[in-house]
């Protein structure tokens, strides 16, 4: 569980969850939603909503594990492709 009250903050725990392929419960911020397209349960920092998020996480845990692994592969492919394009541009100069 990684929660914050700040909206435009990228939490290290979000990136670490992707890298470790561990589903996460995190704050429902624009930044987190942009990064975590799947493999996560989002909630606000309200006790009742956190409890609901934990229940949802438990009920969807196996699916979330699959999704976070898929997300890691997708992000790795995108980063490798972006790097290739950047290097191609640099070498073409």
C-alpha positions, 0 to 999 in steps of 0.5 A: 500500500502506497498512499499520498495526499499530493496529486502531482507526485510520482511515488517511487513505490509505484515504479518499484511495484512494477519492477518487482511485478507486485500489485499495489494499492495506491492513491487515485491520482492522475500521475499514478493512473497514468503510470499504472494502467493495470495491476493496481487498485486505486483509492483516496486517503479515506479510511473507509475507501482504503478498506474497500480498496483492500477488499478489492485487492484481495478479491482480484489479487491473482488477476492483478499479479498477471496485469502488473507482469504484463505492464512491466513487459509493455513498459520495458518494450516501450522504453527499449523502443524509445531508446532505439529511436533516440539512438538512431536519431543521435547516430544519424546526426 
